[in-house]
Amino acid sequence: MYIGEPFSWKPAAFEGSTGIMSVTKKETTAHGRVVYINEAHRYFTAEAEINGNKLRERFKF
């Protein structure tokens, strides 16, 4: 795994300009990239754009 590597996942929710917006009602896959890797705490952060909003999510490895 490296910074900038493509990464896809199914998000549960994301925060938009009107607050928290759930995306579980329709099948959405976020296609983004790895933006941060923390090897000491064993997680990485991925970032994607959905409907004009940036979505960042952390994943354990």
Predicted model as a PDB file, atoms N, CA, C, CB and O in Angstrom, pLDDT in the B-factor column:
MODEL        1                                                                  
ATOM      1  N   MET A   1       0.848  -1.169   0.000  1.00 92.00           N  
ATOM      2  CA  MET A   1       0.000   0.000   0.000  1.00 92.00           C  
ATOM      3  C   MET A   1       0.896   1.236   0.000  1.00 92.00           C  
ATOM      4  CB  MET A   1      -0.966  -0.004   1.221  1.00 92.00           C  
ATOM      5  O   MET A   1       1.947   1.263   0.641  1.00 92.00           O  
ATOM      6  N   TYR A   2       0.458   2.250  -0.730  1.00 96.00           N  
ATOM      7  CA  TYR A   2       1.223   3.486  -0.814  1.00 96.00           C  
ATOM      8  C   TYR A   2       0.276   4.670  -0.983  1.00 96.00           C  
ATOM      9  CB  TYR A   2       2.233   3.426  -1.979  1.00 96.00           C  
ATOM     10  O   TYR A   2      -0.875   4.496  -1.384  1.00 96.00           O  
ATOM     11  N   ILE A   3       0.757   5.867  -0.679  1.00 97.00           N  
ATOM     12  CA  ILE A   3      -0.042   7.092  -0.822  1.00 97.00           C  
ATOM     13  C   ILE A   3      -0.342   7.304  -2.308  1.00 97.00           C  
ATOM     14  CB  ILE A   3       0.709   8.341  -0.216  1.00 97.00           C  
ATOM     15  O   ILE A   3       0.555   7.217  -3.146  1.00 97.00           O  
ATOM     16  N   GLY A   4      -1.583   7.577  -2.620  1.00 97.00           N  
ATOM     17  CA  GLY A   4      -2.006   7.779  -3.997  1.00 97.00           C  
ATOM     18  C   GLY A   4      -2.559   6.532  -4.662  1.00 97.00           C  
ATOM     19  O   GLY A   4      -3.080   6.605  -5.775  1.00 97.00           O  
ATOM     20  N   GLU A   5      -2.454   5.382  -3.995  1.00 97.00           N  
ATOM     21  CA  GLU A   5      -2.968   4.131  -4.549  1.00 97.00           C  
ATOM     22  C   GLU A   5      -4.492   4.192  -4.647  1.00 97.00           C  
ATOM     23  CB  GLU A   5      -2.527   2.924  -3.681  1.00 97.00           C  
ATOM     24  O   GLU A   5      -5.141   4.633  -3.699  1.00 97.00           O  
ATOM     25  N   PRO A   6      -5.076   3.765  -5.756  1.00 98.00           N  
ATOM     26  CA  PRO A   6      -6.546   3.752  -5.878  1.00 98.00           C  
ATOM     27  C   PRO A   6      -7.161   2.805  -4.843  1.00 98.00           C  
ATOM     28  CB  PRO A   6      -6.972   3.327  -7.314  1.00 98.00           C  
ATOM     29  O   PRO A   6      -6.604   1.749  -4.541  1.00 98.00           O  
ATOM     30  N   PHE A   7      -8.318   3.202  -4.306  1.00 97.00           N  
ATOM     31  CA  PHE A   7      -9.004   2.400  -3.295  1.00 97.00           C  
ATOM     32  C   PHE A   7     -10.506   2.627  -3.439  1.00 97.00           C  
ATOM     33  CB  PHE A   7      -8.514   2.765  -1.851  1.00 97.00           C  
ATOM     34  O   PHE A   7     -10.946   3.766  -3.599  1.00 97.00           O  
ATOM     35  N   SER A   8     -11.291   1.562  -3.385  1.00 95.00           N  
ATOM     36  CA  SER A   8     -12.751   1.651  -3.497  1.00 95.00           C  
ATOM     37  C   SER A   8     -13.386   1.009  -2.267  1.00 95.00           C  
ATOM     38  CB  SER A   8     -13.259   0.960  -4.804  1.00 95.00           C  
ATOM     39  O   SER A   8     -12.882   0.013  -1.748  1.00 95.00           O  
ATOM     40  N   TRP A   9     -14.508   1.593  -1.799  1.00 92.00           N  
ATOM     41  CA  TRP A   9     -15.229   1.053  -0.657  1.00 92.00           C  
ATOM     42  C   TRP A   9     -16.673   1.512  -0.694  1.00 92.00           C  
ATOM     43  CB  TRP A   9     -14.565   1.475   0.659  1.00 92.00           C  
ATOM     44  O   TRP A   9     -17.021   2.438  -1.426  1.00 92.00           O  
ATOM     45  N   LYS A  10     -17.518   0.857   0.103  1.00 86.00           N  
ATOM     46  CA  LYS A  10     -18.924   1.231   0.224  1.00 86.00           C  
ATOM     47  C   LYS A  10     -19.095   2.019   1.523  1.00 86.00           C  
ATOM     48  CB  LYS A  10     -19.858  -0.035   0.200  1.00 86.00           C  
ATOM     49  O   LYS A  10     -19.074   1.431   2.604  1.00 86.00           O  
ATOM     50  N   PRO A  11     -19.264   3.339   1.434  1.00 79.00           N  
ATOM     51  CA  PRO A  11     -19.404   4.159   2.644  1.00 79.00           C  
ATOM     52  C   PRO A  11     -20.782   3.995   3.277  1.00 79.00           C  
ATOM     53  CB  PRO A  11     -19.155   5.633   2.317  1.00 79.00           C  
ATOM     54  O   PRO A  11     -21.767   3.714   2.594  1.00 79.00           O  
ATOM     55  N   ALA A  12     -20.829   4.179   4.597  1.00 67.00           N  
ATOM     56  CA  ALA A  12     -22.100   4.118   5.320  1.00 67.00           C  
ATOM     57  C   ALA A  12     -22.795   5.473   5.311  1.00 67.00           C  
ATOM     58  CB  ALA A  12     -21.875   3.651   6.763  1.00 67.00           C  
ATOM     59  O   ALA A  12     -24.018   5.537   5.192  1.00 67.00           O  
ATOM     60  N   ALA A  13     -22.024   6.566   5.437  1.00 63.00           N  
ATOM     61  CA  ALA A  13     -22.583   7.913   5.462  1.00 63.00           C  
ATOM     62  C   ALA A  13     -21.480   8.914   5.165  1.00 63.00           C  
ATOM     63  CB  ALA A  13     -23.248   8.217   6.828  1.00 63.00           C  
ATOM     64  O   ALA A  13     -20.295   8.597   5.255  1.00 63.00           O  
ATOM     65  N   PHE A  14     -21.883  10.124   4.810  1.00 55.00           N  
ATOM     66  CA  PHE A  14     -20.895  11.178   4.619  1.00 55.00           C  
ATOM     67  C   PHE A  14     -21.498  12.495   5.054  1.00 55.00           C  
ATOM     68  CB  PHE A  14     -20.422  11.249   3.147  1.00 55.00           C  
ATOM     69  O   PHE A  14     -22.720  12.640   5.101  1.00 55.00           O  
ATOM     70  N   GLU A  15     -20.641  13.461   5.375  1.00 52.00           N  
ATOM     71  CA  GLU A  15     -21.107  14.759   5.851  1.00 52.00           C  
ATOM     72  C   GLU A  15     -21.082  15.750   4.709  1.00 52.00           C  
ATOM     73  CB  GLU A  15     -20.248  15.263   7.027  1.00 52.00           C  
ATOM     74  O   GLU A  15     -20.046  15.950   4.075  1.00 52.00           O  
ATOM     75  N   GLY A  16     -22.208  16.366   4.447  1.00 53.00           N  
ATOM     76  CA  GLY A  16     -22.312  17.365   3.399  1.00 53.00           C  
ATOM     77  C   GLY A  16     -22.531  18.740   3.993  1.00 53.00           C  
ATOM     78  O   GLY A  16     -22.392  18.932   5.201  1.00 53.00           O  
ATOM     79  N   SER A  17     -22.872  19.694   3.148  1.00 55.00           N  
ATOM     80  CA  SER A  17     -23.063  21.062   3.625  1.00 55.00           C  
ATOM     81  C   SER A  17     -24.302  21.196   4.506  1.00 55.00           C  
ATOM     82  CB  SER A  17     -23.167  22.012   2.447  1.00 55.00           C  
ATOM     83  O   SER A  17     -24.424  22.167   5.254  1.00 55.00           O  
ATOM     84  N   THR A  18     -25.219  20.237   4.427  1.00 57.00           N  
ATOM     85  CA  THR A  18     -26.437  20.286   5.239  1.00 57.00           C  
ATOM     86  C   THR A  18     -26.351  19.351   6.442  1.00 57.00           C  
ATOM     87  CB  THR A  18     -27.651  19.925   4.388  1.00 57.00           C  
ATOM     88  O   THR A  18     -27.359  19.127   7.113  1.00 57.00           O  
ATOM     89  N   GLY A  19     -25.177  18.803   6.728  1.00 58.00           N  
ATOM     90  CA  GLY A  19     -25.012  17.893   7.864  1.00 58.00           C  
ATOM     91  C   GLY A  19     -24.737  16.478   7.393  1.00 58.00           C  
ATOM     92  O   GLY A  19     -24.285  16.266   6.268  1.00 58.00           O  
ATOM     93  N   ILE A  20     -25.009  15.518   8.251  1.00 57.00           N  
ATOM     94  CA  ILE A  20     -24.753  14.117   7.928  1.00 57.00           C  
ATOM     95  C   ILE A  20     -25.816  13.629   6.946  1.00 57.00           C  
ATOM     96  CB  ILE A  20     -24.743  13.238   9.215  1.00 57.00           C  
ATOM     97  O   ILE A  20     -27.015  13.793   7.175  1.00 57.00           O  
ATOM     98  N   MET A  21     -25.361  13.033   5.862  1.00 56.00           N  
ATOM     99  CA  MET A  21     -26.277  12.514   4.848  1.00 56.00           C  
ATOM    100  C   MET A  21     -26.004  11.026   4.673  1.00 56.00           C  
ATOM    101  CB  MET A  21     -26.120  13.278   3.489  1.00 56.00           C  
ATOM    102  O   MET A  21     -24.872  10.638   4.383  1.00 56.00           O  
ATOM    103  N   SER A  22     -27.007  10.202   4.843  1.00 54.00           N  
ATOM    104  CA  SER A  22     -26.839   8.767   4.691  1.00 54.00           C  
ATOM    105  C   SER A  22     -26.846   8.390   3.215  1.00 54.00           C  
ATOM    106  CB  SER A  22     -27.940   8.011   5.446  1.00 54.00           C  
ATOM    107  O   SER A  22     -27.659   8.892   2.439  1.00 54.00           O  
ATOM    108  N   VAL A  23     -25.938   7.508   2.842  1.00 51.00           N  
ATOM    109  CA  VAL A  23     -25.918   7.024   1.462  1.00 51.00           C  
ATOM    110  C   VAL A  23     -26.226   5.528   1.420  1.00 51.00           C  
ATOM    111  CB  VAL A  23     -24.549   7.309   0.806  1.00 51.00           C  
ATOM    112  O   VAL A  23     -25.972   4.876   0.407  1.00 51.00           O  
ATOM    113  N   THR A  24     -26.770   4.979   2.506  1.00 49.00           N  
ATOM    114  CA  THR A  24     -27.068   3.559   2.551  1.00 49.00           C  
ATOM    115  C   THR A  24     -28.341   3.214   1.789  1.00 49.00           C  
ATOM    116  CB  THR A  24     -27.190   3.104   3.983  1.00 49.00           C  
ATOM    117  O   THR A  24     -28.555   2.045   1.468  1.00 49.00           O  
ATOM    118  N   LYS A  25     -29.188   4.186   1.489  1.00 49.00           N  
ATOM    119  CA  LYS A  25     -30.444   3.914   0.794  1.00 49.00           C  
ATOM    120  C   LYS A  25     -30.213   3.513  -0.657  1.00 49.00           C  
ATOM    121  CB  LYS A  25     -31.349   5.132   0.854  1.00 49.00           C  
ATOM    122  O   LYS A  25     -31.027   2.796  -1.239  1.00 49.00           O  
ATOM    123  N   LYS A  26     -29.112   3.970  -1.243  1.00 55.00           N  
ATOM    124  CA  LYS A  26     -28.837   3.560  -2.605  1.00 55.00           C  
ATOM    125  C   LYS A  26     -27.399   3.064  -2.661  1.00 55.00           C  
ATOM    126  CB  LYS A  26     -29.077   4.727  -3.612  1.00 55.00           C  
ATOM    127  O   LYS A  26     -26.519   3.584  -1.976  1.00 55.00           O  
ATOM    128  N   GLU A  27     -27.185   2.073  -3.468  1.00 59.00           N  
ATOM    129  CA  GLU A  27     -25.858   1.480  -3.576  1.00 59.00           C  
ATOM    130  C   GLU A  27     -24.872   2.480  -4.153  1.00 59.00           C  
ATOM    131  CB  GLU A  27     -25.900   0.219  -4.438  1.00 59.00           C  
ATOM    132  O   GLU A  27     -24.988   2.875  -5.313  1.00 59.00           O  
ATOM    133  N   THR A  28     -23.915   2.884  -3.355  1.00 74.00           N  
ATOM    134  CA  THR A  28     -22.889   3.816  -3.786  1.00 74.00           C  
ATOM    135  C   THR A  28     -21.536   3.226  -3.451  1.00 74.00           C  
ATOM    136  CB  THR A  28     -23.072   5.205  -3.123  1.00 74.00           C  
ATOM    137  O   THR A  28     -21.316   2.757  -2.334  1.00 74.00           O  
ATOM    138  N   THR A  29     -20.647   3.245  -4.395  1.00 86.00           N  
ATOM    139  CA  THR A  29     -19.278   2.836  -4.159  1.00 86.00           C  
ATOM    140  C   THR A  29     -18.396   4.054  -4.327  1.00 86.00           C  
ATOM    141  CB  THR A  29     -18.850   1.688  -5.116  1.00 86.00           C  
ATOM    142  O   THR A  29     -18.447   4.739  -5.349  1.00 86.00           O  
ATOM    143  N   ALA A  30     -17.593   4.315  -3.322  1.00 90.00           N  
ATOM    144  CA  ALA A  30     -16.657   5.435  -3.382  1.00 90.00           C  
ATOM    145  C   ALA A  30     -15.378   4.955  -4.064  1.00 90.00           C  
ATOM    146  CB  ALA A  30     -16.355   6.004  -1.950  1.00 90.00           C  
ATOM    147  O   ALA A  30     -14.791   3.951  -3.661  1.00 90.00           O  
ATOM    148  N   HIS A  31     -14.959   5.666  -5.079  1.00 94.00           N  
ATOM    149  CA  HIS A  31     -13.709   5.370  -5.777  1.00 94.00           C  
ATOM    150  C   HIS A  31     -12.774   6.536  -5.495  1.00 94.00           C  
ATOM    151  CB  HIS A  31     -13.930   5.158  -7.337  1.00 94.00           C  
ATOM    152  O   HIS A  31     -13.002   7.655  -5.956  1.00 94.00           O  
ATOM    153  N   GLY A  32     -11.731   6.266  -4.743  1.00 97.00           N  
ATOM    154  CA  GLY A  32     -10.819   7.330  -4.356  1.00 97.00           C  
ATOM    155  C   GLY A  32      -9.389   6.854  -4.332  1.00 97.00           C  
ATOM    156  O   GLY A  32      -8.969   6.025  -5.140  1.00 97.00           O  
ATOM    157  N   ARG A  33      -8.638   7.410  -3.368  1.00 98.00           N  
ATOM    158  CA  ARG A  33      -7.227   7.053  -3.264  1.00 98.00           C  
ATOM    159  C   ARG A  33      -6.797   7.111  -1.807  1.00 98.00           C  
ATOM    160  CB  ARG A  33      -6.351   7.991  -4.131  1.00 98.00           C  
ATOM    161  O   ARG A  33      -7.442   7.757  -0.982  1.00 98.00           O  
ATOM    162  N   VAL A  34      -5.712   6.438  -1.504  1.00 98.00           N  
ATOM    163  CA  VAL A  34      -5.130   6.452  -0.172  1.00 98.00           C  
ATOM    164  C   VAL A  34      -4.411   7.788   0.010  1.00 98.00           C  
ATOM    165  CB  VAL A  34      -4.151   5.241   0.040  1.00 98.00           C  
ATOM    166  O   VAL A  34      -3.591   8.171  -0.824  1.00 98.00           O  
ATOM    167  N   VAL A  35      -4.718   8.502   1.105  1.00 98.00           N  
ATOM    168  CA  VAL A  35      -4.090   9.803   1.340  1.00 98.00           C  
ATOM    169  C   VAL A  35      -3.200   9.815   2.580  1.00 98.00           C  
ATOM    170  CB  VAL A  35      -5.153  10.867   1.472  1.00 98.00           C  
ATOM    171  O   VAL A  35      -2.397  10.734   2.743  1.00 98.00           O  
ATOM    172  N   TYR A  36      -3.320   8.816   3.461  1.00 98.00           N  
ATOM    173  CA  TYR A  36      -2.512   8.792   4.674  1.00 98.00           C  
ATOM    174  C   TYR A  36      -2.376   7.358   5.159  1.00 98.00           C  
ATOM    175  CB  TYR A  36      -3.134   9.687   5.775  1.00 98.00           C  
ATOM    176  O   TYR A  36      -3.338   6.590   5.123  1.00 98.00           O  
ATOM    177  N   ILE A  37      -1.185   6.999   5.613  1.00 98.00           N  
ATOM    178  CA  ILE A  37      -0.943   5.669   6.172  1.00 98.00           C  
ATOM    179  C   ILE A  37      -0.257   5.841   7.523  1.00 98.00           C  
ATOM    180  CB  ILE A  37      -0.073   4.787   5.202  1.00 98.00           C  
ATOM    181  O   ILE A  37       0.783   6.493   7.617  1.00 98.00           O  
ATOM    182  N   ASN A  38      -0.837   5.260   8.564  1.00 97.00           N  
ATOM    183  CA  ASN A  38      -0.245   5.288   9.894  1.00 97.00           C  
ATOM    184  C   ASN A  38       0.119   3.860  10.265  1.00 97.00           C  
ATOM    185  CB  ASN A  38      -1.217   5.922  10.948  1.00 97.00           C  
ATOM    186  O   ASN A  38      -0.723   3.100  10.744  1.00 97.00           O  
ATOM    187  N   GLU A  39       1.378   3.500  10.040  1.00 96.00           N  
ATOM    188  CA  GLU A  39       1.815   2.129  10.296  1.00 96.00           C  
ATOM    189  C   GLU A  39       1.853   1.811  11.783  1.00 96.00           C  
ATOM    190  CB  GLU A  39       3.183   1.894   9.688  1.00 96.00           C  
ATOM    191  O   GLU A  39       1.571   0.678  12.174  1.00 96.00           O  
ATOM    192  N   ALA A  40       2.194   2.787  12.624  1.00 97.00           N  
ATOM    193  CA  ALA A  40       2.290   2.556  14.064  1.00 97.00           C  
ATOM    194  C   ALA A  40       0.947   2.151  14.672  1.00 97.00           C  
ATOM    195  CB  ALA A  40       2.814   3.804  14.757  1.00 97.00           C  
ATOM    196  O   ALA A  40       0.899   1.277  15.536  1.00 97.00           O  
ATOM    197  N   HIS A  41      -0.131   2.776  14.230  1.00 97.00           N  
ATOM    198  CA  HIS A  41      -1.463   2.472  14.762  1.00 97.00           C  
ATOM    199  C   HIS A  41      -2.279   1.605  13.808  1.00 97.00           C  
ATOM    200  CB  HIS A  41      -2.215   3.761  15.053  1.00 97.00           C  
ATOM    201  O   HIS A  41      -3.454   1.333  14.054  1.00 97.00           O  
ATOM    202  N   ARG A  42      -1.648   1.177  12.725  1.00 97.00           N  
ATOM    203  CA  ARG A  42      -2.211   0.218  11.769  1.00 97.00           C  
ATOM    204  C   ARG A  42      -3.548   0.657  11.164  1.00 97.00           C  
ATOM    205  CB  ARG A  42      -2.391  -1.110  12.445  1.00 97.00           C  
ATOM    206  O   ARG A  42      -4.535  -0.077  11.221  1.00 97.00           O  
ATOM    207  N   TYR A  43      -3.571   1.856  10.586  1.00 97.00           N  
ATOM    208  CA  TYR A  43      -4.739   2.302   9.827  1.00 97.00           C  
ATOM    209  C   TYR A  43      -4.286   3.181   8.671  1.00 97.00           C  
ATOM    210  CB  TYR A  43      -5.735   3.069  10.737  1.00 97.00           C  
ATOM    211  O   TYR A  43      -3.167   3.694   8.652  1.00 97.00           O  
ATOM    212  N   PHE A  44      -5.183   3.338   7.711  1.00 98.00           N  
ATOM    213  CA  PHE A  44      -4.930   4.260   6.600  1.00 98.00           C  
ATOM    214  C   PHE A  44      -6.199   5.046   6.328  1.00 98.00           C  
ATOM    215  CB  PHE A  44      -4.462   3.496   5.318  1.00 98.00           C  
ATOM    216  O   PHE A  44      -7.296   4.618   6.689  1.00 98.00           O  
ATOM    217  N   THR A  45      -6.047   6.200   5.689  1.00 97.00           N  
ATOM    218  CA  THR A  45      -7.169   7.061   5.343  1.00 97.00           C  
ATOM    219  C   THR A  45      -7.288   7.119   3.827  1.00 97.00           C  
ATOM    220  CB  THR A  45      -6.992   8.486   5.943  1.00 97.00           C  
ATOM    221  O   THR A  45      -6.298   7.298   3.118  1.00 97.00           O  
ATOM    222  N   ALA A  46      -8.514   6.965   3.343  1.00 97.00           N  
ATOM    223  CA  ALA A  46      -8.797   7.073   1.913  1.00 97.00           C  
ATOM    224  C   ALA A  46      -9.731   8.258   1.697  1.00 97.00           C  
ATOM    225  CB  ALA A  46      -9.426   5.751   1.354  1.00 97.00           C  
ATOM    226  O   ALA A  46     -10.527   8.593   2.574  1.00 97.00           O  
ATOM    227  N   GLU A  47      -9.634   8.887   0.539  1.00 96.00           N  
ATOM    228  CA  GLU A  47     -10.441  10.062   0.224  1.00 96.00           C  
ATOM    229  C   GLU A  47     -11.071   9.881  -1.155  1.00 96.00           C  
ATOM    230  CB  GLU A  47      -9.581  11.361   0.275  1.00 96.00           C  
ATOM    231  O   GLU A  47     -10.421   9.413  -2.090  1.00 96.00           O  
ATOM    232  N   ALA A  48     -12.341  10.258  -1.267  1.00 94.00           N  
ATOM    233  CA  ALA A  48     -13.063  10.202  -2.542  1.00 94.00           C  
ATOM    234  C   ALA A  48     -13.994  11.398  -2.621  1.00 94.00           C  
ATOM    235  CB  ALA A  48     -13.862   8.866  -2.689  1.00 94.00           C  
ATOM    236  O   ALA A  48     -14.185  12.113  -1.637  1.00 94.00           O  
ATOM    237  N   GLU A  49     -14.570  11.613  -3.790  1.00 89.00           N  
ATOM    238  CA  GLU A  49     -15.551  12.677  -3.970  1.00 89.00           C  
ATOM    239  C   GLU A  49     -16.863  12.051  -4.414  1.00 89.00           C  
ATOM    240  CB  GLU A  49     -15.058  13.735  -5.005  1.00 89.00           C  
ATOM    241  O   GLU A  49     -16.906  11.306  -5.393  1.00 89.00           O  
ATOM    242  N   ILE A  50     -17.951  12.362  -3.676  1.00 82.00           N  
ATOM    243  CA  ILE A  50     -19.286  11.855  -3.997  1.00 82.00           C  
ATOM    244  C   ILE A  50     -20.235  13.039  -4.046  1.00 82.00           C  
ATOM    245  CB  ILE A  50     -19.768  10.788  -2.952  1.00 82.00           C  
ATOM    246  O   ILE A  50     -20.344  13.789  -3.077  1.00 82.00           O  
ATOM    247  N   ASN A  51     -20.911  13.210  -5.149  1.00 78.00           N  
ATOM    248  CA  ASN A  51     -21.887  14.287  -5.326  1.00 78.00           C  
ATOM    249  C   ASN A  51     -21.306  15.655  -4.973  1.00 78.00           C  
ATOM    250  CB  ASN A  51     -23.118  14.017  -4.475  1.00 78.00           C  
ATOM    251  O   ASN A  51     -21.999  16.486  -4.385  1.00 78.00           O  
ATOM    252  N   GLY A  52     -20.076  15.890  -5.316  1.00 85.00           N  
ATOM    253  CA  GLY A  52     -19.439  17.171  -5.053  1.00 85.00           C  
ATOM    254  C   GLY A  52     -18.939  17.355  -3.626  1.00 85.00           C  
ATOM    255  O   GLY A  52     -18.456  18.432  -3.279  1.00 85.00           O  
ATOM    256  N   ASN A  53     -19.048  16.318  -2.791  1.00 83.00           N  
ATOM    257  CA  ASN A  53     -18.579  16.369  -1.401  1.00 83.00           C  
ATOM    258  C   ASN A  53     -17.376  15.458  -1.224  1.00 83.00           C  
ATOM    259  CB  ASN A  53     -19.707  15.966  -0.422  1.00 83.00           C  
ATOM    260  O   ASN A  53     -17.332  14.359  -1.778  1.00 83.00           O  
ATOM    261  N   LYS A  54     -16.401  15.918  -0.451  1.00 89.00           N  
ATOM    262  CA  LYS A  54     -15.235  15.072  -0.154  1.00 89.00           C  
ATOM    263  C   LYS A  54     -15.599  14.107   0.962  1.00 89.00           C  
ATOM    264  CB  LYS A  54     -13.994  15.935   0.246  1.00 89.00           C  
ATOM    265  O   LYS A  54     -16.220  14.486   1.955  1.00 89.00           O  
ATOM    266  N   LEU A  55     -15.207  12.872   0.784  1.00 88.00           N  
ATOM    267  CA  LEU A  55     -15.447  11.827   1.763  1.00 88.00           C  
ATOM    268  C   LEU A  55     -14.101  11.250   2.172  1.00 88.00           C  
ATOM    269  CB  LEU A  55     -16.390  10.720   1.198  1.00 88.00           C  
ATOM    270  O   LEU A  55     -13.319  10.816   1.327  1.00 88.00           O  
ATOM    271  N   ARG A  56     -13.836  11.249   3.469  1.00 92.00           N  
ATOM    272  CA  ARG A  56     -12.637  10.633   4.015  1.00 92.00           C  
ATOM    273  C   ARG A  56     -13.058   9.574   5.019  1.00 92.00           C  
ATOM    274  CB  ARG A  56     -11.705  11.692   4.674  1.00 92.00           C  
ATOM    275  O   ARG A  56     -13.949   9.790   5.841  1.00 92.00           O  
ATOM    276  N   GLU A  57     -12.403   8.434   4.936  1.00 93.00           N  
ATOM    277  CA  GLU A  57     -12.743   7.351   5.848  1.00 93.00           C  
ATOM    278  C   GLU A  57     -11.472   6.614   6.231  1.00 93.00           C  
ATOM    279  CB  GLU A  57     -13.773   6.383   5.211  1.00 93.00           C  
ATOM    280  O   GLU A  57     -10.570   6.446   5.410  1.00 93.00           O  
ATOM    281  N   ARG A  58     -11.403   6.168   7.505  1.00 95.00           N  
ATOM    282  CA  ARG A  58     -10.241   5.428   7.978  1.00 95.00           C  
ATOM    283  C   ARG A  58     -10.539   3.947   8.004  1.00 95.00           C  
ATOM    284  CB  ARG A  58      -9.818   5.908   9.364  1.00 95.00           C  
ATOM    285  O   ARG A  58     -11.664   3.533   8.281  1.00 95.00           O  
ATOM    286  N   PHE A  59      -9.507   3.136   7.708  1.00 95.00           N  
ATOM    287  CA  PHE A  59      -9.631   1.687   7.677  1.00 95.00           C  
ATOM    288  C   PHE A  59      -8.466   1.074   8.428  1.00 95.00           C  
ATOM    289  CB  PHE A  59      -9.686   1.161   6.225  1.00 95.00           C  
ATOM    290  O   PHE A  59      -7.332   1.531   8.294  1.00 95.00           O  
ATOM    291  N   LYS A  60      -8.731   0.047   9.216  1.00 95.00           N  
ATOM    292  CA  LYS A  60      -7.689  -0.704   9.913  1.00 95.00           C  
ATOM    293  C   LYS A  60      -7.061  -1.715   8.950  1.00 95.00           C  
ATOM    294  CB  LYS A  60      -8.269  -1.424  11.168  1.00 95.00           C  
ATOM    295  O   LYS A  60      -7.713  -2.212   8.033  1.00 95.00           O  
ATOM    296  N   PHE A  61      -5.792  -2.001   9.182  1.00 92.00           N  
ATOM    297  CA  PHE A  61      -5.153  -3.089   8.428  1.00 92.00           C  
ATOM    298  C   PHE A  61      -4.350  -3.947   9.371  1.00 92.00           C  
ATOM    299  CB  PHE A  61      -4.250  -2.539   7.300  1.00 92.00           C  
ATOM    300  O   PHE A  61      -3.730  -4.921   8.943  1.00 92.00           O  
TER     301      PHE A  61                                                      
ENDMDL                                                                          
END                                                                             
